[in-house]
Amino acid sequence: MDKPPILLVHGAWVNGRCWDSFRERYAARGYTCHAPSWPHDERSVQELRNAPAPELAGVGIGEIVEHYRARAQELGDPILIGHSFGGLFVQRLVSMGIGRAAVAIDSAPPFGVLPSFAALRAAFPVVSTPGHWKKTLTMSEEDFGATFANGVPEADRAAAYDQYVIPTPGRVYAQATWSPKLVKVDFKKQDRCPLLLVAGSEDKTISASMNRANHGKYKPGPVTDFKEFEGRSHFLIAEPGWEEVADFVIDWVEQQLG
C-alpha cells in the first residue's frame, strides 16, 4: 500500500532546506516529502541573504497559509508537519479540515495562547524595529545562538547560522500580534485529523509552557497528543538529536493511520 505524501511547513528565519534531514530520513521509510518554502523564498540560502526578493516584505500569514493550502490540495490528503510559525500554519490547515494526520513542532501560538516572557524577549528585536510590518528582516547571529538554536553546540552555531538563516518578512510578526483572525484555530472542531504538539524543554523562542497551553485549548474529541523533549531548543528539527524527534513524529503518525 502506498504511503501518503508528507507536507513539511517551515517557520520564520529559515526556508524549506531546514527539513533536508527529515526528508532524507522519511524517504528511507518510503515516504515522499514536499518542503516548499514560503513565497519568494525558493532559492538557496546564500542567494536569499544576498538579495532577498523585494516582494517578500509584503508576504503575510494569509498568503503563506493559502500557499500551503493549495499545495496540500495538489497532494490530495497529505500528512502535515510544521515547525514554529509552520506549526501554527499546520493548525490553521487542520481547522480547515486538511490533512490525514498533523504535527505542530514548537508551534507559534494561536489566538488565545498567551506568549511567555521568553517568547516576548525573543520577538523583541523584530517588533521593536520601526516599520517592521513593511520590512524584510534578518535574525542576528547572536540572537540565533541565544534564542533559536541554543541546542546547537556553541562551536557549531556560526556554521548553522550560515547554513540556515535567511531574511523574513516582519509582517508575519505584526499580524500574529494584531490580526487575531489570521491566527485563530478551531479548538472545538470534531471532524479533523489527529494532531500532535511537540515542545522542547529548553526552547527560548516558544516556551514549552506555551505548547502545553496550546494543547490544553483543544476540546475532547479527535486525538490531540503532546510530547516534550527534554534538553531541546527551538531548533530541535536540526540540532544534535533531531533523529529522535523525527522518528517519534513519524512513529506517532503511523500509529494514528494504522
DRENKOL-737309 format. One line per 10 residues: their letters; for each residue x, z, y of N, C-alpha, C. Coordinates in Angstrom, 1 decimal. Atoms other than C-alpha are relative to their C-alpha. Layout:
residues N
A) X:Z:Y:X:Z:Y:X:Z:Y  ...
***
This chain:
residues 258
MDKPPILLVH) 0.8:0.0:-1.2:0.0:0.0:0.0:0.9:0.0:1.3  -0.8:0.1:-1.2:1.4:-1.0:3.4:-0.2:1.3:0.8  0.1:-1.2:-0.8:2.2:1.9:5.7:-0.4:-0.5:1.4  0.5:0.4:-1.4:0.6:1.9:9.2:1.2:-0.1:0.9  -1.1:0.0:-1.0:2.8:1.0:12.2:0.1:1.3:0.8  -0.2:-1.2:-0.8:4.2:3.7:14.4:0.3:-0.5:1.5  -0.3:0.3:-1.4:4.0:3.5:18.2:0.6:1.2:0.7  -0.8:-1.0:-0.6:6.6:5.6:19.9:-0.1:-0.1:1.6  0.2:0.0:-1.4:6.0:6.6:23.5:1.0:1.0:0.7  -1.0:-0.8:-0.6:8.8:7.9:25.7:-0.5:0.6:1.3
GAWVNGRCWD) 0.3:-0.7:-1.3:8.8:10.1:28.8:0.8:-0.4:1.2  -0.7:0.3:-1.2:10.4:10.2:32.2:1.5:0.1:-0.3  -1.5:0.0:0.0:14.2:9.5:32.8:0.6:-0.7:-1.1  -0.6:0.8:1.1:14.7:7.5:29.6:-0.9:-1.2:-0.2  0.9:1.1:0.4:13.4:4.3:28.1:-0.2:0.0:-1.5  0.3:0.0:1.4:12.4:3.2:24.6:1.2:0.1:-0.9  -1.2:-0.1:0.9:16.0:3.3:23.4:0.3:1.5:-0.4  -0.2:-1.4:0.4:15.8:7.1:23.2:-0.6:0.2:-1.4  0.6:-0.1:1.3:13.8:6.5:20.0:0.8:-0.7:-1.1  -0.7:0.8:1.0:16.5:4.4:18.2:0.3:0.7:-1.3
SFRERYAARG) -0.2:-0.8:1.2:17.4:7.2:15.8:-1.2:0.2:-0.9  1.3:-0.2:0.7:13.8:7.9:14.9:-0.4:-1.3:-0.7  0.5:1.3:0.6:13.1:4.1:14.4:0.8:-0.3:-1.2  -0.8:0.3:1.2:16.0:3.7:12.0:-0.3:1.0:-1.2  0.3:-1.0:1.1:15.1:6.9:10.0:-1.4:-0.4:-0.6  1.3:0.3:0.5:11.5:5.9:9.8:-0.1:-1.4:-0.7  -0.1:1.3:0.6:12.4:2.3:8.9:0.4:0.2:-1.5  -0.6:-0.3:1.3:14.3:3.7:5.9:-1.1:0.5:-0.9  1.1:-0.6:0.8:11.0:5.3:4.8:-1.2:-1.1:-0.1  1.0:1.0:0.2:9.1:2.0:5.0:-0.9:-0.3:1.2
YTCHAPSWPH) 0.9:0.1:-1.2:7.6:2.2:8.5:0.6:-1.1:1.0  -0.3:0.9:-1.1:7.6:-0.5:11.2:-0.3:0.8:1.3  0.1:-0.8:-1.2:8.2:1.3:14.5:0.1:-0.9:1.3  0.0:0.7:-1.3:7.5:0.0:18.0:0.2:1.0:1.1  -0.3:-0.9:-1.0:9.0:1.7:21.0:0.1:-0.7:1.4  0.0:0.7:-1.3:8.0:-0.3:24.1:0.4:1.0:1.2  -0.3:-0.8:-1.2:9.4:1.0:27.4:-1.1:-0.1:1.0  1.0:0.1:-1.1:7.3:1.7:30.5:0.1:-1.3:0.7  -0.1:1.3:-0.7:6.5:-1.3:32.6:1.3:0.0:0.9  -1.2:0.2:-0.8:9.7:-2.7:34.3:1.2:0.7:-0.5
DERSVQELRN) -1.2:-0.8:0.6:12.0:-0.6:32.0:0.6:-0.7:-1.2  -0.5:0.7:1.2:12.6:-3.2:29.3:1.3:-0.7:0.2  -1.4:0.5:0.0:16.3:-3.7:29.9:1.0:1.1:-0.5  -1.0:-1.0:0.4:19.5:-2.0:29.0:0.1:1.2:1.0  -0.2:-1.2:-0.9:20.2:1.5:30.4:0.8:-0.3:1.2  -0.9:0.3:-1.0:23.1:0.2:32.4:-0.6:-0.9:1.1  0.7:0.9:-0.9:21.1:-2.7:33.9:-1.0:0.7:0.9  1.0:-0.7:-0.8:18.3:-0.4:34.9:0.6:1.0:1.0  -0.6:-0.9:-0.9:20.6:2.1:36.5:0.7:-0.8:1.2  -0.7:0.8:-1.0:22.5:-0.6:38.4:-1.0:-0.7:1.0
APAPELAGVG) 1.0:0.8:-0.8:19.4:-2.5:39.6:-1.4:0.2:-0.5  1.4:-0.2:0.4:16.0:-0.9:39.0:-0.9:-1.0:0.6  0.9:0.9:-0.6:13.1:-3.2:39.5:-0.7:0.6:1.2  0.7:-0.6:-1.1:11.5:-2.7:42.9:-1.4:0.4:-0.3  1.4:-0.3:0.3:8.1:-2.7:41.3:-0.2:1.3:-0.8  0.0:-1.3:0.7:9.0:0.4:39.3:-0.6:1.1:0.8  0.4:-1.1:-0.9:8.3:2.6:42.3:-1.5:0.1:0.0  1.5:0.0:-0.1:4.6:1.6:42.1:-0.7:0.3:-1.3  0.6:-0.2:1.3:4.1:2.4:38.4:-0.4:1.5:-0.1  0.5:-1.3:0.1:1.9:5.4:37.8:-0.6:0.3:-1.4
IGEIVEHYRA) 0.5:-0.4:1.3:0.2:7.2:34.9:-1.1:-0.9:-0.5  1.0:0.9:0.5:-2.8:4.9:34.8:0.6:-1.3:-0.6  -0.6:1.3:0.5:-0.6:1.8:34.4:0.7:0.2:-1.3  -0.7:-0.2:1.2:1.5:3.4:31.8:-0.9:0.3:-1.2  1.0:-0.3:1.1:-1.4:4.7:29.7:-0.6:-1.3:-0.5  0.6:1.3:0.4:-3.0:1.3:29.8:1.0:-0.9:-0.7  -1.1:0.7:0.6:0.3:-0.3:28.9:0.1:0.3:-1.5  -0.1:-0.4:1.4:0.4:1.7:25.7:-1.4:-0.1:-0.8  1.3:0.2:0.7:-3.4:1.5:25.0:-0.1:-1.5:-0.5  0.0:1.4:0.4:-3.0:-2.3:25.0:0.9:-0.3:-1.2
RAQELGDPIL) -1.0:0.2:1.1:0.0:-2.1:22.7:-0.6:0.6:-1.3  0.6:-0.6:1.2:-1.9:0.2:20.3:-1.1:-0.9:-0.5  1.1:0.9:0.4:-4.8:-2.2:20.3:0.6:-1.2:-0.8  -0.7:1.1:0.7:-2.4:-5.0:19.3:0.4:0.4:-1.4  -0.5:-0.5:1.3:-1.1:-2.9:16.4:-1.1:0.4:-0.9  1.1:-0.4:0.9:-4.5:-2.1:15.1:-0.4:1.5:0.2  0.2:-1.4:0.0:-4.6:1.6:14.4:1.2:0.8:-0.3  -1.3:-0.6:0.3:-1.1:3.0:14.7:0.1:1.5:0.0  -0.4:-1.4:-0.2:0.4:6.4:14.3:0.6:0.1:1.4  -0.5:-0.2:-1.4:1.2:7.7:17.8:0.9:1.2:0.0
IGHSFGGLFV) -1.0:-1.1:-0.2:4.3:9.8:18.6:0.5:-0.1:1.4  -0.4:0.0:-1.3:5.1:10.7:22.1:0.9:1.2:0.4  -0.9:-1.0:-0.5:7.8:12.8:23.9:-0.2:0.2:1.5  0.0:-0.4:-1.4:7.5:14.7:27.2:-1.3:-0.6:0.7  1.2:0.7:-0.5:5.2:12.6:29.5:-0.6:-0.9:-1.0  0.6:0.8:1.1:4.8:10.4:26.4:-0.9:0.8:-0.8  0.9:-0.9:0.7:3.3:13.4:24.7:-1.4:0.1:0.6  1.3:0.0:-0.7:0.7:13.6:27.4:-0.7:-1.3:-0.1  0.7:1.3:0.2:0.0:9.9:27.2:-0.6:-0.2:-1.3  0.6:0.0:1.3:-0.5:10.2:23.5:-1.3:0.8:-0.1
QRLVSMGIGR) 1.2:-0.8:0.0:-3.0:13.0:24.0:-1.1:-0.8:0.8  1.0:0.8:-0.7:-4.8:10.7:26.5:-0.5:-1.1:-0.9  0.5:1.1:1.0:-4.9:7.9:23.9:-0.9:0.6:-1.1  0.8:-0.6:1.0:-6.2:10.3:21.3:-1.4:0.3:0.5  1.3:-0.3:-0.6:-9.0:11.3:23.7:-0.9:-1.3:0.1  0.7:1.3:0.0:-9.9:7.5:23.8:-0.4:-0.4:-1.4  0.3:0.4:1.3:-10.3:7.5:20.1:1.0:-0.9:-0.7  -1.1:0.9:0.5:-7.0:5.7:19.4:0.9:0.8:-0.9  -1.0:-0.6:0.9:-4.6:6.4:16.6:-0.6:0.6:-1.3  0.5:-0.6:1.3:-4.9:7.5:12.9:0.6:1.3:-0.2
AAVAIDSAPP) -0.6:-1.4:0.0:-2.6:10.5:13.4:0.9:-0.1:1.3  -0.7:0.0:-1.3:-0.8:11.6:16.6:0.9:1.3:0.1  -0.9:-1.1:-0.2:2.2:13.8:17.5:0.4:0.0:1.5  -0.5:-0.1:-1.4:3.0:15.1:21.0:1.1:1.0:0.0  -1.3:-0.9:0.0:6.6:16.5:21.3:0.3:0.4:1.4  -0.3:-0.5:-1.3:7.4:18.7:24.2:-0.8:-0.6:1.1  1.0:0.8:-0.8:4.3:17.3:25.9:-0.1:0.6:1.4  0.3:-0.4:-1.4:3.9:17.4:29.7:-1.5:0.5:-0.1  1.3:-0.7:0.1:0.8:19.5:30.4:-1.2:-0.9:0.4  1.2:0.6:-0.5:-2.7:18.0:30.5:-0.6:0.9:1.1
FGVLPSFAAL) 0.8:-0.8:-1.0:-5.1:19.2:33.2:-0.5:1.3:-0.7  0.5:-1.3:0.5:-5.9:22.9:32.6:1.1:0.8:-0.6  -1.1:-0.8:0.6:-2.5:23.9:31.2:1.0:0.2:1.2  -0.8:-0.3:-1.2:-0.5:25.7:33.9:1.5:-0.1:-0.3  -1.5:0.1:0.2:3.2:25.0:34.3:0.6:1.4:0.1  -0.8:-1.3:-0.1:5.7:27.8:33.7:0.9:-0.1:1.2  -1.0:0.0:-1.1:8.3:28.8:36.3:1.1:-0.9:-0.3  -1.1:0.9:0.4:10.9:26.9:34.3:-0.4:-1.4:0.2  0.5:1.3:-0.2:8.8:23.8:34.4:0.0:-0.4:1.5  0.0:0.2:-1.4:8.3:24.1:38.1:1.4:-0.2:0.6
RAAFPVVSTP) -1.4:0.1:-0.4:12.0:24.6:38.6:0.6:-1.4:-0.4  -0.5:1.3:0.5:12.8:21.5:36.5:-0.5:-1.2:0.8  0.6:1.0:-0.7:10.4:19.4:38.5:0.3:0.0:1.5  -0.3:-0.2:-1.4:11.6:20.7:41.9:0.8:-1.1:0.6  -0.8:1.1:-0.6:14.3:18.0:42.5:-0.8:-1.2:0.3  0.8:1.1:-0.3:11.6:15.4:42.3:-1.0:0.3:1.1  1.1:-0.3:-0.9:8.7:17.0:44.1:0.4:0.4:1.4  -0.5:-0.4:-1.3:10.9:18.2:46.9:0.6:-1.2:0.7  -0.5:1.2:-0.7:12.1:14.7:47.7:-1.0:-0.6:0.9  1.0:0.6:-1.0:10.3:13.4:50.8:-0.4:-1.4:-0.5
GHWKKTLTMS) 0.5:1.3:0.4:8.1:10.5:49.8:0.2:-0.4:-1.4  -0.3:0.3:1.4:8.8:10.9:46.1:-1.0:-0.9:-0.7  1.1:0.8:0.6:5.4:9.3:45.3:0.1:-1.5:0.2  -0.1:1.5:-0.2:6.6:5.9:46.5:1.5:-0.4:-0.2  -1.5:0.3:0.2:10.3:6.1:45.4:0.3:0.0:-1.5  -0.6:-0.1:1.3:12.3:5.5:42.3:1.2:0.9:0.0  -1.0:-1.1:0.0:14.5:8.5:41.5:0.8:0.0:-1.3  -0.8:-0.2:1.2:17.3:9.3:39.1:0.4:1.4:-0.2  -0.4:-1.4:0.2:18.0:12.6:37.5:1.5:0.1:0.1  -1.5:-0.2:-0.1:21.4:14.0:38.3:0.6:0.5:-1.4
EEDFGATFAN) -0.7:-0.5:1.3:23.9:14.7:35.5:-0.1:1.5:-0.1  0.1:-1.5:0.1:23.8:18.4:36.4:-1.4:0.4:-0.5  1.4:-0.4:0.5:20.0:18.6:36.0:-0.2:-0.4:-1.4  0.1:0.4:1.4:20.2:16.6:32.8:0.5:1.0:-0.9  -0.6:-0.9:0.9:22.5:19.1:31.3:-0.6:1.4:0.1  0.5:-1.4:-0.2:20.8:22.2:32.7:-1.5:0.1:-0.5  1.4:-0.2:0.3:17.1:21.5:32.1:-0.6:-1.0:-1.0  0.5:1.0:0.9:16.7:18.4:29.9:0.7:0.0:-1.3  -0.8:0.2:1.2:19.5:18.2:27.4:0.9:1.2:-0.2  -0.9:-1.2:0.2:20.8:21.8:27.3:0.3:0.3:-1.5
GVPEADRAAA) -0.3:-0.1:1.4:20.7:21.5:23.5:1.1:-1.0:-0.5  -1.2:0.9:0.3:23.4:18.8:23.6:1.2:0.8:0.3  -1.3:-0.7:-0.3:26.9:20.3:23.3:0.5:-0.4:1.4  -0.5:0.3:-1.4:28.4:20.5:26.8:1.0:-1.1:0.0  -1.0:1.0:0.0:31.3:18.3:25.8:-0.6:-1.4:-0.2  0.7:1.3:0.2:28.8:15.5:24.9:-1.0:-0.4:1.0  1.1:0.3:-0.9:26.4:15.7:27.8:0.3:-1.2:0.9  -0.3:1.1:-0.8:28.2:13.2:30.0:-0.2:-1.3:-0.7  0.3:1.2:0.8:28.1:10.6:27.3:-1.4:-0.2:-0.3  1.4:0.2:0.3:24.5:11.3:26.5:-0.7:-0.4:1.3
YDQYVIPTPG) 0.5:0.4:-1.3:23.7:11.0:30.2:0.1:-1.5:0.2  -0.3:1.4:-0.2:25.3:7.6:30.4:-0.8:-0.9:-1.0  0.7:0.8:1.0:23.6:6.5:27.2:-1.5:-0.1:0.2  1.5:-0.1:-0.1:20.0:7.5:28.1:-0.6:0.0:1.3  0.8:-0.3:-1.2:19.2:8.3:31.7:-0.1:-1.2:0.9  0.3:1.1:-0.9:17.5:5.7:33.9:-0.9:0.5:1.1  0.9:-0.4:-1.2:15.6:5.7:37.2:-1.5:0.1:-0.5  1.4:-0.2:0.4:12.0:6.9:37.0:-0.9:0.0:1.3  0.9:-0.1:-1.1:9.0:6.5:39.4:-0.4:1.4:0.3  0.5:-1.3:-0.4:8.3:9.7:41.3:-1.5:0.1:0.0
RVYAQATWSP) 1.5:0.1:-0.1:4.7:8.5:41.4:-0.6:0.8:-1.2  0.6:-0.7:1.1:4.1:9.9:37.9:-0.1:1.5:0.2  0.0:-1.4:-0.3:5.0:13.4:39.0:-1.0:0.3:1.1  1.0:-0.2:-1.0:2.9:13.1:42.1:-1.4:0.0:-0.6  1.3:0.1:0.6:-0.1:12.0:40.1:-0.3:1.1:-1.0  0.2:-1.1:0.9:0.4:14.7:37.5:-0.4:1.3:0.7  0.3:-1.2:-0.8:0.2:17.2:40.3:-1.4:-0.1:0.7  1.1:0.1:-1.0:-2.6:15.8:42.5:-1.1:-0.9:-0.5  1.1:0.9:0.5:-4.7:13.5:40.3:-0.4:0.5:-1.4  0.4:-0.5:1.3:-6.3:15.6:37.6:-0.7:-0.9:-1.0
KLVKVDFKKQ) 0.7:0.9:0.9:-8.4:12.8:36.3:0.9:-0.8:-0.9  -1.0:0.8:0.8:-5.3:10.9:35.2:0.7:0.8:-1.1  -0.7:-0.8:1.0:-4.0:13.8:33.1:-1.0:0.9:-0.8  1.0:-0.7:0.7:-7.3:15.0:31.7:-0.1:-0.4:-1.5  0.1:0.2:1.5:-7.7:15.4:27.9:-1.3:0.6:-0.4  1.2:-0.5:0.5:-10.9:15.8:26.0:0.3:0.9:-1.2  -0.3:-1.0:1.0:-10.2:19.0:24.2:-1.1:0.3:-1.0  1.2:-0.3:0.9:-13.7:19.1:22.6:-0.3:-1.2:-0.9  0.3:1.2:0.8:-13.6:15.6:21.1:0.1:0.2:-1.5  0.0:-0.3:1.4:-14.6:15.8:17.5:0.4:-1.3:-0.8
DRCPLLLVAG) -0.3:1.2:0.8:-14.2:12.1:16.4:1.4:-0.5:0.5  -1.3:0.4:-0.3:-10.5:11.9:16.9:0.9:0.3:-1.2  -0.9:-0.2:1.1:-7.4:11.8:14.7:0.7:1.3:0.0  -0.8:-1.3:0.1:-5.3:14.8:13.5:1.1:-0.1:1.1  -1.0:-0.1:-1.1:-2.9:16.0:16.2:1.0:1.1:-0.2  -1.0:-1.0:0.1:0.4:17.9:16.0:0.7:0.1:1.4  -0.8:-0.2:-1.2:2.0:19.5:19.0:1.3:0.7:-0.4  -1.4:-0.5:0.3:5.8:20.2:18.8:0.6:0.6:1.2  -0.7:-0.6:-1.1:7.8:22.5:21.0:1.4:0.4:-0.4  -1.3:-0.5:0.2:11.4:23.5:21.4:0.2:1.4:0.7
SEDKTISASM) 0.0:-1.3:-0.5:12.1:27.2:21.9:0.9:0.2:1.3  -0.9:0.0:-1.2:14.9:26.5:24.5:-0.3:-1.1:1.0  0.3:1.1:-1.0:13.1:23.8:26.4:-0.2:0.6:1.4  0.1:-0.5:-1.4:13.7:24.3:30.1:-0.7:-1.0:0.9  0.8:0.9:-0.8:11.6:21.4:31.2:-1.5:0.2:-0.2  1.4:-0.3:0.4:8.3:22.0:29.3:0.1:1.2:-0.9  -0.2:-1.2:0.8:8.4:25.6:28.1:-0.9:0.0:-1.2  0.7:-0.1:1.2:7.3:26.3:24.6:-1.4:0.7:0.2  1.3:-0.7:-0.3:4.6:28.6:26.1:-1.0:-1.0:0.5  1.0:1.0:-0.5:3.0:25.6:27.8:-0.5:-0.8:-1.2
NRANHGKYKP) 0.5:0.7:1.2:2.8:23.7:24.4:-0.9:0.8:-0.8  0.9:-0.9:0.7:1.3:26.7:22.8:-1.4:0.1:0.7  1.3:0.0:-0.8:-1.3:26.9:25.7:-0.7:-1.3:-0.2  0.6:1.3:0.2:-1.9:23.2:25.3:-0.7:0.0:-1.4  0.6:-0.1:1.3:-2.6:23.7:21.6:-1.2:0.8:0.0  1.1:-0.9:0.0:-4.9:26.6:22.3:-1.2:-0.6:0.7  1.1:0.6:-0.7:-7.1:24.4:24.5:-0.9:-0.8:-0.9  0.8:0.8:0.9:-8.3:22.3:21.6:-1.0:0.9:-0.7  1.1:-0.7:0.6:-11.6:23.4:20.2:0.0:-0.2:-1.6  0.0:0.2:1.5:-12.2:23.9:16.4:-0.7:-1.3:-0.3
GPVTDFKEFE) 0.6:1.3:0.4:-12.9:20.7:14.6:1.1:-0.8:-0.7  -1.0:0.8:0.6:-10.3:18.0:13.8:1.3:0.8:-0.1  -1.3:-0.7:0.2:-6.8:19.1:12.6:0.8:0.0:1.3  -0.9:-0.1:-1.2:-4.7:20.4:15.5:1.0:1.0:-0.3  -1.1:-0.9:0.5:-1.4:21.9:14.4:1.1:0.2:1.1  -1.0:-0.3:-1.0:1.5:23.4:16.3:1.3:0.4:-0.8  -1.3:-0.3:0.6:5.2:23.6:15.4:1.1:0.3:1.1  -1.1:-0.3:-1.0:8.0:25.3:17.4:1.4:0.0:-0.8  -1.4:0.0:0.6:11.7:24.5:16.6:0.9:1.0:0.8  -0.9:-1.0:-0.6:14.0:27.4:17.3:1.3:-0.7:0.5
GRSHFLIAEP) -1.2:0.4:-0.5:17.0:26.8:19.4:0.1:-1.5:0.5  0.0:1.4:-0.4:16.0:23.3:20.5:-0.5:-0.2:1.5  0.3:0.2:-1.5:15.8:21.9:24.1:-1.0:-1.1:0.1  1.0:1.1:-0.3:13.6:19.3:25.7:0.4:-1.3:-0.7  -0.5:1.2:0.5:15.7:16.6:24.3:0.2:0.1:-1.6  -0.1:-0.2:1.4:15.1:17.6:20.7:-0.1:-1.3:-0.9  0.1:1.2:0.7:14.4:14.0:19.7:1.4:-0.8:-0.1  -1.3:0.7:0.0:18.1:13.0:20.3:1.2:0.9:0.0  -1.1:-1.0:0.1:20.2:16.2:20.3:0.3:0.3:-1.4  -0.3:-0.3:1.4:22.0:17.5:17.2:-1.1:0.8:-0.7
GWEEVADFVI) 1.2:-0.6:0.7:19.4:18.4:14.6:-1.2:-0.8:0.1  1.2:0.8:-0.2:17.0:15.7:15.6:-0.6:-0.5:-1.3  0.4:0.4:1.3:16.8:14.7:11.9:-1.1:0.9:-0.5  1.0:-1.0:0.5:14.9:17.9:11.1:-1.4:-0.3:0.7  1.2:0.3:-0.8:12.4:17.1:13.9:-0.7:-1.2:-0.5  0.6:1.3:0.4:11.9:13.5:12.8:-0.6:0.1:-1.4  0.5:-0.1:1.3:11.4:14.4:9.2:-1.3:0.9:-0.1  1.1:-0.9:0.0:9.0:17.3:9.9:-1.2:-0.8:0.5  1.1:0.8:-0.6:6.9:14.9:12.1:-0.6:-1.0:-1.0  0.6:1.0:0.9:6.6:12.1:9.6:-0.5:0.6:-1.3
DWVEQQLG) 0.6:-0.7:1.1:6.0:14.5:6.7:-1.4:0.5:0.3  1.3:-0.4:-0.4:3.2:16.0:8.6:-1.0:-1.1:0.1  0.9:1.2:-0.1:1.7:12.6:9.4:-0.4:-0.5:-1.4  0.3:0.5:1.3:1.9:11.6:5.7:-1.0:1.0:-0.7  0.9:-1.0:0.6:0.2:14.8:4.7:-1.4:-0.2:0.5  1.3:0.2:-0.6:-2.7:14.1:7.1:-0.6:-1.3:-0.5  0.6:1.3:0.4:-3.1:10.5:6.0:-0.2:-0.1:-1.6  0.2:0.0:1.4:-2.9:11.4:2.3:0.8:-1.1:-0.7
***
